[in-house]
C-alpha cells in the first residue's frame, strides 16, 4: 500500500466535527513511513481546508465529490471539473420543480435559494457563510462544480432515481447523507479523482486503501486496492466493500490502519 484515502463526514470526523488526536497521530506515523495521505470529501475546498491543515501531511486533497483536486500543502488548484451554465440551470430547475432547498458554491460562500433549517444547519456543519440568492436557476451565470439539494429522506430517494434517469450520461448524481442530493460533472467522482491523484504521485489506485460510508464514496471504495466501510455506513455500501471497520466515533479507520498497516506488515519503514 502506498496511500490511504478517506472521506471526512461520518468516516473520519466525529459527530462534533472533530478529528481525534489518535487518528491524527496514525496519519502522521503513516506519513513518516512514506504513505501518502489523501482526504476525499463532498465538501467544498474552503470547507475542507481547516481539516486538511489540521491533518498537516496531506499530499493532495479532493473536494466537491471529485470535481476538484488541490495540493495538500500550498492549496493550489490542480484540476477542476464544472457544469456549463446551461446544464447548471437545468439542474437548478429540476430542484425548483420539486420545491426543494438547493445551493451551489463559490470561494468561502454557499449560495442558497431558501431560508430555514437546511441553510442554517449547512452553515454550521460546513463552517461556510451562506448567501441567499432567491431563484438559483436565474442566479447561476458562471460554471459551477457542484449543486446540492436537501429535502426529506423519502423525497430525496425518489429524486435520486428521477435525476439519474433525466440526466443519464450528462452528469454524476449521488448522496452523501440520506437527505442530500448531490450533482457533479460527469467525470467528477471520487474514484476518478483519486485515480488521477495516484497517477500524479506515481502509483496506481490498486496501491490505495480507502475508507468511506455512503453512496458518494462507492466509486472510490470500489476502485482501490482495499475499500473499507465504517460500521456506521450504509448497509448497501458495506455489502460492496472488501472490509468493515469500527465506527467514526470509535476511530474505526485509524484502528484498522494501525492493525493492518503497522502490525499486519503492509506498511514498512
Rosetta silent file (secondary structure, phi, psi, omega in degrees, C-alpha in Angstrom):
SEQUENCE: XXXXXXXXXXXXXXXXXXXXXXXXXXXXXXXXXXXXXXXXXXXXXXXXXXXXXXXXXXXXXXXXXXXXXXXXXXXXXXXXXXXXXXXXXXXXXXXXXXXXXXXXXXXXXXXXXXXXXXXXXXXXXXXXXXXXXXXXXXXXXXXXXXXXXXXXXXXXXXXXXXXXXXXXXXXXXXXXXXXXXXXXXXXXXXXXXXXXXXXXXXXXXXXXXXXXXXXXXXXXXXXXXXXXXXXXXXXXXXXXXXXXXXXXXXXXXXXXXXXXXXXXXXXXX
SCORE:     score description
SCORE:     0.000 S_00000001
   1 L     0.000  134.694 -178.498    0.000    0.000    0.000 S_00000001
   2 L  -109.724  -16.071 -175.038    1.286    3.433   -0.971 S_00000001
   3 E  -155.241  156.107  171.790   -1.534    5.695    0.229 S_00000001
   4 E  -121.735  127.791  178.484   -4.568    5.994    2.472 S_00000001
   5 E  -116.216  147.793 -176.176   -7.642    7.883    1.227 S_00000001
   6 E  -157.745  141.093  168.029  -10.643    8.739    3.368 S_00000001
   7 L   -68.452  162.116  177.995  -13.932   10.545    3.424 S_00000001
   8 L   -97.711  -72.907 -173.120  -14.410   13.115    6.194 S_00000001
   9 L   -63.097  129.277  177.859  -18.014   13.330    7.440 S_00000001
  10 L    67.820    8.291  177.322  -19.243   10.191    9.215 S_00000001
  11 L  -123.416  -61.059  176.984  -15.948    8.435    8.406 S_00000001
  12 L   -99.185  -40.463 -178.314  -13.030   10.302    9.994 S_00000001
  13 L   -74.458  139.800  169.476  -14.886   13.146   11.669 S_00000001
  14 L   -74.334  172.578 -179.165  -16.731   12.564   14.915 S_00000001
  15 L   -61.261  -25.347  177.505  -20.285   13.862   15.249 S_00000001
  16 L   -89.479   12.669  178.075  -18.957   17.115   16.714 S_00000001
  17 L    68.375   26.398  176.566  -16.803   17.568   13.557 S_00000001
  18 L  -101.272  156.213  169.242  -13.557   16.824   15.389 S_00000001
  19 L  -109.246  127.430 -174.040  -10.676   14.571   14.366 S_00000001
  20 L   -69.412  151.691  174.202   -9.342   12.652   17.345 S_00000001
  21 H   -56.710  -34.759  179.428   -5.695   13.040   18.444 S_00000001
  22 H   -63.704  -47.729  178.942   -5.318    9.289   17.935 S_00000001
  23 H   -61.117  -43.506  178.051   -6.426    9.455   14.285 S_00000001
  24 H   -60.419  -39.490  179.580   -4.124   12.428   13.654 S_00000001
  25 H   -66.219  -40.214  177.573   -1.237   10.500   15.205 S_00000001
  26 H   -62.489  -44.612  177.614   -1.874    7.457   12.998 S_00000001
  27 H   -59.657  -43.653 -179.082   -1.878    9.649    9.885 S_00000001
  28 H   -61.683  -45.114 -179.352    1.365   11.306   10.991 S_00000001
  29 H   -66.696  -37.039  175.853    3.087    7.967   11.608 S_00000001
  30 H   -64.959  -41.847  177.436    1.915    6.588    8.260 S_00000001
  31 H   -60.200  -41.797  179.055    3.228    9.703    6.536 S_00000001
  32 H   -65.252  -25.370  176.677    6.591    9.225    8.255 S_00000001
  33 L   -82.983   -2.984  178.972    6.633    5.664    6.883 S_00000001
  34 L   101.587    3.700  177.895    6.213    7.034    3.347 S_00000001
  35 L   -78.456  139.917  174.196    2.448    6.641    2.926 S_00000001
  36 E   -85.017  140.059 -177.713    0.600    9.397    1.067 S_00000001
  37 E  -108.838  123.683 -169.051   -2.388   10.884    2.910 S_00000001
  38 E  -132.433   89.847  173.873   -5.385   11.759    0.684 S_00000001
  39 E   -68.741  139.298 -176.054   -8.539   13.350    2.165 S_00000001
  40 E  -138.886  118.843 -172.557  -11.544   12.986   -0.178 S_00000001
  41 L  -143.707  159.425  168.939  -14.859   14.746    0.524 S_00000001
  42 L   -78.302  -13.803  179.422  -18.084   16.081   -0.878 S_00000001
  43 L   -62.273  156.666  172.424  -17.319   19.316    0.960 S_00000001
  44 L   -71.188  165.807 -177.951  -16.141   22.378   -0.931 S_00000001
  45 H   -59.768  -43.947 -177.679  -12.438   23.267   -0.825 S_00000001
  46 H   -68.635  -28.351  176.044  -12.870   26.054    1.705 S_00000001
  47 H   -75.683  -31.575  177.456  -14.893   23.775    3.959 S_00000001
  48 H   -76.782  -32.597 -167.942  -12.203   21.053    3.723 S_00000001
  49 H   -52.457  -44.826  179.198   -9.206   23.339    4.178 S_00000001
  50 H   -60.793  -36.202  178.755   -9.270   23.609    8.007 S_00000001
  51 H   -70.645  -39.976  177.799   -9.363   19.810    8.331 S_00000001
  52 H   -61.566  -42.469  179.137   -6.554   19.390    5.784 S_00000001
  53 H   -67.106  -34.631  177.151   -4.450   21.890    7.725 S_00000001
  54 H   -67.184  -41.371  176.465   -5.195   20.068   10.969 S_00000001
  55 H   -62.682  -45.732  168.930   -4.076   16.763    9.423 S_00000001
  56 L    84.493  -17.759 -173.460   -0.976   18.569    8.233 S_00000001
  57 L  -128.104   20.664  179.760    0.553   15.917    5.977 S_00000001
  58 E   -70.337  135.481  176.653   -1.902   15.535    3.078 S_00000001
  59 L   -79.822  -51.121  178.855   -0.257   15.229   -0.331 S_00000001
  60 E  -139.846  145.015  170.720   -3.398   16.001   -2.359 S_00000001
  61 E  -127.363  151.677 -171.094   -6.994   16.526   -1.258 S_00000001
  62 E  -120.106  124.028 -177.684  -10.157   16.084   -3.302 S_00000001
  63 E  -116.677  170.976  176.279  -13.228   18.284   -2.841 S_00000001
  64 H    52.363   43.624  177.334  -16.774   18.511   -4.235 S_00000001
  65 H    60.597   24.461  178.345  -17.074   14.721   -4.679 S_00000001
  66 H   108.031   -0.152  179.556  -14.137   14.652   -7.083 S_00000001
  67 L   -73.166  -23.684 -175.590  -14.735   17.861   -9.036 S_00000001
  68 E  -135.226  138.353  171.176  -11.562   19.471   -7.656 S_00000001
  69 E  -114.475  135.164 -177.347   -8.012   18.333   -6.821 S_00000001
  70 E  -130.691  145.796  172.605   -5.866   20.540   -4.565 S_00000001
  71 E   -67.356  130.555 -174.542   -2.260   20.483   -3.423 S_00000001
  72 L   -74.180  -12.517 -177.686   -2.297   19.441    0.222 S_00000001
  73 L  -105.410  -45.906 -178.986    0.470   21.787    1.293 S_00000001
  74 L  -107.570   -0.578  174.411    0.029   25.090   -0.555 S_00000001
  75 L    63.055   28.950  173.699   -3.661   24.641   -1.516 S_00000001
  76 L   -80.710  146.310  179.717   -3.133   25.398   -5.203 S_00000001
  77 E   -75.182  128.453  178.848   -5.781   24.071   -7.584 S_00000001
  78 E   -99.380  -33.664  179.851   -4.586   21.096   -9.640 S_00000001
  79 E  -164.884  142.907  176.204   -7.767   20.314  -11.584 S_00000001
  80 E  -139.085  136.344  171.459  -11.426   21.348  -11.659 S_00000001
  81 L  -108.875  136.416 -179.836  -14.466   19.913  -13.448 S_00000001
  82 L  -135.472  160.084  166.846  -17.528   22.166  -13.833 S_00000001
  83 E   -80.597  144.308  166.655  -21.015   22.247  -15.308 S_00000001
  84 L   -72.240  165.410 -173.186  -21.587   24.721  -18.105 S_00000001
  85 H   -60.354  -40.494 -178.151  -24.159   27.374  -17.283 S_00000001
  86 H   -61.387  -46.673  179.832  -26.924   25.749  -19.310 S_00000001
  87 H   -68.382  -40.359  178.557  -26.648   22.385  -17.574 S_00000001
  88 H   -59.251  -40.552  178.979  -26.280   24.005  -14.147 S_00000001
  89 H   -68.657  -35.347  176.489  -29.506   25.941  -14.730 S_00000001
  90 H   -64.714  -37.639  176.689  -31.325   22.777  -15.824 S_00000001
  91 H   -64.383  -46.430  178.397  -30.249   21.102  -12.582 S_00000001
  92 H   -60.988  -37.070  177.918  -31.470   24.078  -10.556 S_00000001
  93 H   -65.293  -36.030  175.903  -34.754   23.957  -12.482 S_00000001
  94 H   -59.684  -44.587  177.047  -35.122   20.275  -11.525 S_00000001
  95 H   -63.701  -38.311  179.885  -34.873   21.268   -7.880 S_00000001
  96 H   -64.833  -36.902  176.739  -37.385   24.072   -8.402 S_00000001
  97 H   -56.508  -35.616 -176.643  -39.869   21.582   -9.868 S_00000001
  98 H   -94.402   -1.951  177.812  -39.741   19.693   -6.583 S_00000001
  99 L    65.374   27.599 -173.934  -39.788   22.815   -4.425 S_00000001
 100 L   -99.315  165.740  174.926  -36.708   21.731   -2.516 S_00000001
 101 E   -67.627  139.516  178.238  -33.798   23.559   -0.956 S_00000001
 102 E  -146.499  151.326  179.750  -30.809   23.966   -3.330 S_00000001
 103 E  -152.821  159.782  169.533  -27.375   25.577   -3.195 S_00000001
 104 E  -136.191 -171.667 -165.788  -24.098   25.954   -5.040 S_00000001
 105 E  -134.536  155.796  172.196  -20.654   27.215   -4.086 S_00000001
 106 E  -166.612  113.236 -179.675  -18.052   29.892   -4.664 S_00000001
 107 L    60.507 -127.793 -177.522  -14.964   30.510   -2.533 S_00000001
 108 L   -88.787   12.118 -174.512  -15.838   30.787    1.150 S_00000001
 109 E  -122.569  154.750  162.250  -19.578   31.011    0.453 S_00000001
 110 E  -119.777  144.799 -173.443  -22.511   28.817   -0.437 S_00000001
 111 E  -114.312  120.575 -168.216  -25.405   30.379   -2.324 S_00000001
 112 E  -126.066  162.593 -171.962  -28.875   29.113   -1.439 S_00000001
 113 L  -105.610  -11.718 -176.964  -32.488   29.504   -2.538 S_00000001
 114 L  -142.195  129.440  170.676  -34.500   29.094    0.695 S_00000001
 115 L   -69.507  155.221  174.252  -34.087   30.394    4.232 S_00000001
 116 L   137.617 -160.904 -172.591  -34.636   27.884    7.007 S_00000001
 117 H   -60.310  -42.959 -175.312  -33.283   24.798    8.728 S_00000001
 118 H   -64.216  -44.653  177.977  -31.284   23.420    5.804 S_00000001
 119 H   -63.711  -43.145 -178.382  -29.320   26.622    5.215 S_00000001
 120 H   -64.869  -46.266 -178.053  -28.700   27.098    8.932 S_00000001
 121 H   -67.822  -35.334  179.040  -27.557   23.530    9.556 S_00000001
 122 H   -67.542  -40.463  178.425  -25.314   23.540    6.480 S_00000001
 123 H   -59.923  -41.480 -179.299  -23.608   26.768    7.573 S_00000001
 124 H   -67.108  -44.223 -176.312  -22.904   25.240   10.975 S_00000001
 125 H   -73.750  -36.896 -175.807  -21.579   21.937    9.607 S_00000001
 126 H   -86.791  -21.625 -175.251  -19.542   23.387    6.730 S_00000001
 127 L    63.642   28.467  174.204  -18.269   26.463    8.579 S_00000001
 128 L  -107.871  160.255  176.686  -19.010   28.473    5.449 S_00000001
 129 E   -93.849  131.104  178.647  -21.076   31.629    5.151 S_00000001
 130 E   -93.745  146.805  175.573  -24.338   31.345    3.233 S_00000001
 131 E  -128.315  124.444  179.928  -25.777   33.993    0.933 S_00000001
 132 E   -75.186  131.342 -178.390  -29.438   33.958   -0.082 S_00000001
 133 L  -123.755   -1.021 -178.878  -29.953   34.372   -3.845 S_00000001
 134 L    73.296 -120.849 -178.127  -33.633   33.520   -4.317 S_00000001
 135 L   -72.431  104.033 -175.754  -34.139   31.797   -7.662 S_00000001
 136 H   -65.125  -36.891  179.017  -30.958   29.718   -8.020 S_00000001
 137 H   -58.678  -46.760 -179.677  -31.656   28.926  -11.686 S_00000001
 138 H   -70.783  -30.716 -176.358  -31.758   32.616  -12.584 S_00000001
 139 H   -71.965  -32.996 -175.700  -28.784   33.450  -10.345 S_00000001
 140 L   -67.690  118.710  178.960  -26.344   30.994  -11.980 S_00000001
 141 L  -129.801   -2.175  179.255  -24.314   32.871  -14.612 S_00000001
 142 L  -134.932  157.655  177.031  -20.969   31.068  -14.423 S_00000001
 143 L   -58.576  145.714  178.314  -19.903   27.400  -14.488 S_00000001
 144 E  -130.239  157.469 -176.520  -20.136   25.618  -11.113 S_00000001
 145 L   -94.444  -19.599 -175.816  -18.581   22.417   -9.768 S_00000001
 146 E  -159.847  144.285  169.150  -21.457   21.177   -7.599 S_00000001
 147 E  -127.112  131.319 -179.123  -25.124   21.705   -6.800 S_00000001
 148 E  -117.118  134.327  174.352  -26.567   20.310   -3.579 S_00000001
 149 E  -119.481  151.842  178.089  -30.262   19.824   -2.777 S_00000001
 150 E  -136.420  142.675  177.256  -31.853   18.867    0.550 S_00000001
 151 L  -166.564 -175.114  176.621  -35.268   17.503    1.483 S_00000001
 152 L   -59.086  151.238 -173.780  -36.954   14.732    3.453 S_00000001
 153 H   -56.721  -45.671 -179.846  -35.239   11.359    3.137 S_00000001
 154 H   -63.941  -39.437  178.156  -38.052    9.725    1.143 S_00000001
 155 H   -63.689  -43.335  179.662  -38.284   12.674   -1.236 S_00000001
 156 H   -64.304  -39.469  178.147  -34.541   12.609   -1.860 S_00000001
 157 H   -60.543  -42.180  178.057  -34.621    8.862   -2.587 S_00000001
 158 H   -67.809  -41.377 -179.770  -37.309    9.431   -5.220 S_00000001
 159 H   -65.922  -33.904  177.929  -35.470   12.441   -6.662 S_00000001
 160 H   -60.326  -47.203  178.960  -32.238   10.424   -6.920 S_00000001
 161 H   -62.517  -44.947 -178.524  -33.933    7.862   -9.154 S_00000001
 162 H   -65.510  -42.024 -178.704  -35.629   10.539  -11.230 S_00000001
 163 H   -65.674  -39.103  179.351  -32.452   12.619  -11.616 S_00000001
 164 H   -65.883  -32.907  176.530  -30.404    9.640  -12.746 S_00000001
 165 H   -74.102  -45.283 -175.305  -32.985    8.906  -15.423 S_00000001
 166 H   -67.718  -40.397 -174.261  -33.399   12.517  -16.567 S_00000001
 167 L  -105.893   23.249 -177.809  -29.686   13.394  -16.670 S_00000001
 168 L   -53.724  125.719  178.712  -28.376    9.985  -17.729 S_00000001
 169 L    81.401   -2.538 -178.721  -24.976   10.362  -19.383 S_00000001
 170 L  -105.255  -26.183 -173.974  -24.778   14.098  -18.644 S_00000001
 171 E  -159.630  173.922  174.464  -23.656   14.236  -15.019 S_00000001
 172 E  -105.308  130.000  178.867  -22.921   12.384  -11.806 S_00000001
 173 E  -131.092  132.415 -174.221  -25.645   12.366   -9.133 S_00000001
 174 E  -154.117 -175.442  178.070  -25.260   10.798   -5.690 S_00000001
 175 L  -135.988  134.528  171.212  -25.952   11.134   -1.950 S_00000001
 176 L  -102.610  -25.891  171.849  -23.531   11.533    0.947 S_00000001
 177 L  -131.896  153.798 -174.903  -26.329   11.791    3.518 S_00000001
 178 L   -60.248  -21.886  179.527  -29.875   10.441    3.130 S_00000001
 179 L  -102.199    7.848  176.519  -31.308   13.986    2.925 S_00000001
 180 E  -104.279  139.725  168.508  -28.635   15.239    0.447 S_00000001
 181 E  -125.908  118.758 -169.706  -28.869   15.026   -3.352 S_00000001
 182 E  -117.786  127.773 -179.394  -25.571   15.987   -4.975 S_00000001
 183 E  -111.710  128.854  177.272  -24.966   16.881   -8.620 S_00000001
 184 E  -136.689  161.261  173.963  -21.476   16.959  -10.122 S_00000001
 185 E   -55.464  158.254 -171.301  -19.979   16.930  -13.632 S_00000001
 186 L   -55.600  -40.783 -178.231  -19.882   13.506  -15.260 S_00000001
 187 L   -92.805    8.657  179.161  -16.194   12.880  -14.539 S_00000001
 188 L   -94.289   78.969  172.542  -16.375   14.385  -11.067 S_00000001
 189 L  -125.442  158.026  179.490  -16.450   11.253   -8.931 S_00000001
 190 H   -63.148  -35.719 -179.198  -14.242   10.338   -6.018 S_00000001
 191 H   -65.222  -47.272 -179.932  -12.982    7.264   -7.876 S_00000001
 192 H   -64.467  -44.540 -178.879  -11.865    9.140  -10.994 S_00000001
 193 H   -64.396  -39.917 -179.591  -10.298   11.944   -8.960 S_00000001
 194 H   -67.138  -36.613  176.157   -8.451    9.530   -6.696 S_00000001
 195 H   -62.843  -39.498  177.429   -7.024    7.665   -9.692 S_00000001
 196 H   -67.111  -40.627  177.854   -5.724   10.978  -11.049 S_00000001
 197 H   -61.060  -43.278  178.853   -4.223   11.875   -7.676 S_00000001
 198 H   -61.755  -43.613  179.035   -2.461    8.495   -7.550 S_00000001
 199 H   -60.781  -41.875  177.784   -1.085    8.968  -11.059 S_00000001
 200 H   -61.199  -30.598 -177.186    0.281   12.385  -10.120 S_00000001
 201 H   -94.141   -2.483  171.074    2.027   10.780   -7.149 S_00000001
 202 L    94.460   23.949  175.278    3.500    7.919   -9.162 S_00000001
 203 L  -146.966 -174.664 -176.713    1.410    4.860   -8.325 S_00000001
 204 L  -110.872  167.295  179.412   -1.939    3.267   -9.122 S_00000001
 205 H   -61.917  -25.581  179.704   -5.321    3.126   -7.438 S_00000001
 206 H   -67.940  -11.982  179.718   -4.620   -0.512   -6.574 S_00000001
 207 H   -95.963   12.748 -176.102   -1.972    0.762   -4.144 S_00000001
 208 E  -113.745  140.166  166.189   -4.530    2.703   -2.065 S_00000001
 209 E  -105.824  130.074 -173.436   -6.571    1.719    0.984 S_00000001
 210 E  -128.866  149.804 -178.701   -9.721    3.863    1.242 S_00000001
 211 E  -126.886  138.924  177.851  -12.426    4.462    3.848 S_00000001
 212 E  -160.624 -175.700 -176.224  -15.972    5.766    3.388 S_00000001
 213 L  -141.374  -17.508 -168.636  -19.571    5.425    4.482 S_00000001
 214 L  -136.819 -176.573 -173.806  -22.062    6.446    1.784 S_00000001
 215 H   -60.015  -36.684 -178.603  -23.107    6.304   -1.873 S_00000001
 216 H   -70.952   -8.721  177.045  -20.782    9.101   -2.968 S_00000001
 217 H   -92.100  -13.360 -171.414  -17.855    7.008   -1.669 S_00000001
 218 H   -60.268  -42.102 -178.328  -18.621    3.902   -3.730 S_00000001
 219 H   -60.609  -32.542  176.714  -16.677    4.925   -6.841 S_00000001
 220 H   -75.718  -49.103 -175.086  -13.631    5.365   -4.601 S_00000001
 221 H   -64.105  -29.899 -177.869  -14.125    2.264   -2.456 S_00000001
 222 L   -90.993   -6.450 -176.916  -14.608    0.012   -5.474 S_00000001
 223 L  -105.345   -8.014 -175.412  -11.649    1.346   -7.479 S_00000001
 224 L   -98.367  175.220  179.468   -8.854    0.992   -4.906 S_00000001
 225 L   -65.935  -35.531  178.890   -6.813   -1.966   -3.726 S_00000001
 226 E  -144.874  113.820  178.123   -8.742   -2.201   -0.466 S_00000001
 227 E  -104.046  126.781 -174.461  -12.073   -0.463    0.177 S_00000001
 228 E  -124.638  129.214  176.340  -13.282   -0.321    3.783 S_00000001
 229 E  -100.798  138.841  174.308  -16.664    0.902    5.036 S_00000001
 230 E   -71.488  154.131 -174.509  -17.117    2.200    8.572 S_00000001
 231 L   -64.589  -23.393  177.521  -19.621    0.275   10.703 S_00000001
 232 L   -86.578    3.893 -179.181  -21.957    3.279   10.807 S_00000001
 233 L   -75.601  173.916  178.610  -22.076    3.402    6.996 S_00000001
 234 L   -64.423  144.004 -179.343  -24.968    2.432    4.733 S_00000001
 235 H   -64.552  -36.970  179.906  -25.707   -1.280    4.544 S_00000001
 236 H   -69.751  -24.794  174.835  -25.677   -1.240    0.735 S_00000001
 237 H   -77.215  -43.788  176.241  -22.204    0.322    0.824 S_00000001
 238 H   -53.863  -41.633 -175.807  -20.898   -2.227    3.339 S_00000001
 239 L   -64.088  -22.421 -176.996  -22.097   -5.018    1.043 S_00000001
 240 L  -104.783    7.082  177.434  -19.928   -3.729   -1.798 S_00000001
 241 L  -101.831  161.315  179.751  -16.742   -3.201    0.246 S_00000001
 242 L   -81.327  -20.045 -178.117  -13.986   -5.682    0.964 S_00000001
 243 E  -156.231  162.770  175.317  -13.991   -4.980    4.696 S_00000001
 244 E  -127.317  136.776  177.871  -15.797   -3.145    7.505 S_00000001
 245 E  -115.587 -174.825  178.270  -14.060   -1.307   10.358 S_00000001
 246 L   -65.745  173.082 -176.860  -15.294    0.379   13.539 S_00000001
 247 L   -72.887  169.048  175.222  -17.474    3.474   13.509 S_00000001
 248 L   -61.693  -38.543 -179.019  -16.316    7.039   13.059 S_00000001
 249 L   -68.374  -22.336  178.614  -16.961    7.690   16.761 S_00000001
 250 L   -94.300    6.456 -174.248  -14.684    4.738   17.617 S_00000001
 251 L    56.914   41.820 -176.272  -11.896    5.986   15.299 S_00000001
 252 H   -54.074  -49.546  179.363  -12.536    2.856   13.256 S_00000001
 253 H   -58.732  -42.048 -178.988  -10.371    3.768   10.244 S_00000001
 254 H   -64.873  -42.254  177.849   -7.376    4.678   12.425 S_00000001
 255 H   -64.872  -39.145  178.178   -7.608    1.444   14.422 S_00000001
 256 H   -62.943  -43.930  178.802   -7.921   -0.549   11.188 S_00000001
 257 H   -63.088  -42.615  178.581   -4.848    1.191    9.764 S_00000001
 258 H   -57.919  -46.828 -176.522   -2.893    0.563   12.964 S_00000001
 259 H   -70.187  -47.698 -172.126   -3.712   -3.135   12.886 S_00000001
 260 H   -81.571  -38.306 -173.565   -3.346   -3.841    9.180 S_00000001
 261 H   -90.851  -39.099  178.360   -0.556   -1.492    8.126 S_00000001
 262 H   -86.076  -57.745 -175.562    1.685   -1.403   11.179 S_00000001
 263 H   -81.790  -22.242 -179.620    1.040   -4.737   12.890 S_00000001
 264 L   -89.049   -4.669  174.399   -0.081   -6.543    9.728 S_00000001
 265 L    82.660   10.065  179.886    3.092   -5.725    7.827 S_00000001
 266 L   -84.967   -5.730  176.991    1.507   -3.826    4.931 S_00000001
 267 L  -128.304  120.488 -176.341    3.487   -0.703    5.783 S_00000001
 268 L  -119.323  152.582 -179.306    7.254   -0.985    6.048 S_00000001
 269 L   -69.246    0.000    0.000    9.930    1.513    7.020 S_00000001
